[in-house]
Amino acid sequence: MAVVSVMLWLGLAATAGAVSFAVLWAIGRWAPSANVASASPAFGGGEAVFLFQGDHMFDHNAGALPEGSDIAPSWAEMRVWFADRFPDLPETLGDLVEDQPLSVRPSKDGDSAELRLLRTQHGTRITLSDPPHACPAERHQMMAQRGCLQRETEMLQCAPYPIWRTTLQGAVLWQNAACHAAFGIGAHEVTLPPQGESRTTRFSVQPNSKARPIWYEVHSQADQSQVLHHATDVTKIVTAEKMQKDFLQTLTKTFSYLTIGLAVFDRNRKLALFNPALVDLTSLPAHFLSAQPDLMAFFDNLRNRCVMPEPRSYASWRTQIGEVIESAQGGLYQETWSLPNDVTYRVTGRPHPDGAVAFLFEDITAEVLMARRFRTQLDLRQSSLDCLPDAVLVIGADNVLAFCNAAATRLLGIDPDTCFADMTVTDLVRACSAALPAPAIWQDVEASLKARDHSDGACKTIAAMNGRNHQCRLEPLPGGACMMTLRADTSVPQAAPLAAIAG
């Protein structure tokens, strides 16, 4: 019995030891580990093994992982890492069929590596082997880096603009095809920046004696030992800048002879162009205008120099200027500025392309004075005619009544100044016939006016209904006009028959 008991206890101990060993092996095979070295004895030599739960890695024995990833990259990162060498990998590890291993061979011939994927109920095991290399993950990382470097080199070589690298002293270390085609050995016109700094250089290259120069703008970035250069063809930009400069010079020369002041503001509301007349009219100093002031500063200086009407409220001054600018942008701004020194300016705002706006300053003082003098003369002429006892009417060359005096207004009951429509010869004769009935005579007067047959100063006498006869005289005026005078005639008796007397 003692022997049997001993044997029984030995058997139980052996069984317990076997079970414990199996449990420990399983834990070492599948359980997550705090460090990679603890899992290494469970994996075979010459293979890199990665363990996943779902699409998340929880253990591996590889000596290399994708660059930029943490200690446990996702399957998406690993798939990108393997993609160049092992194509057609599943999007997710859940796409694998459970307990059915998947073996993927490299896409290039002569590569002996193999990637095996096995999904079980406990997780997914991915094994990378690359005989006879003992470190397949490190070799795969090296091949991935070499492939990435090769692709980057191909992209730089195929770039359409010049790229090259030099030493800090300017010796060319590497250049792409575009650089060799553009500059040959190297671009010696580039200004090299100090260590850790960048610099931009612009220079031209003459392909041959007949072709136009090609302009390049080079951005140079220096590190501790080398300088990387990127060149861009800016020929069109340089040409456009030159054309713009020439155009501005042409405009400046053209506008320099104008007596109208010109101020052009760009889209940023900075003064971009002005002519000498602006300096003369506004008294703004040339150095102030050359500094390209903005619109607000420009109008503020005009106000300070009393070159524009003083606003009633300075608090609303900015708002008024904003309204002026908006009106000028719409092409609607035009005002007459009457200044305290008896000077009058006409200010016009006009929009320009690309958001610019131009203001024109024109001195119309002489024009205003002439208009006032002319108006005074007209008033004096009208007052003189109104003092005459005879009715005076002036008919223009277009057979339209130009003006008449107060006596004509009272006699005929007309007032051409208050009528919207022009009074023609027919309308005038109709009014005369109504006031002084004599159909036959007025028909002759109308015919004479329309035919311009009044050079002899004919005089006709009309018997009026008010007991007084009137004489009608037609006198020619310069420019085809005619003056008709109706004068009361007391020499003819009241009962006398209607008669026409040739002068």
PyMOL commands that set and color helices and strands:
alter all, ss='L'
color gray80, all
select helices_A, chain A and resi 2-30+36-42+75-83+93-95+136-158+177-183+235-255+276-282+286-290+295-304+314-329+353-355+365-386+406-412+416-418+425-435+439-451+478-480
alter helices_A, ss='H'
color red, helices_A
select strands_A, chain A and resi 47-53+56-60+102-104+114-120+123-129+163-167+172-175+198-205+214-222+226-233+261-265+271-274+334-338+344-351+357-363+391-395+401-404+459-462+469-476+482-489
alter strands_A, ss='S'
color yellow, strands_A
deselect
rebuild
show_as cartoon
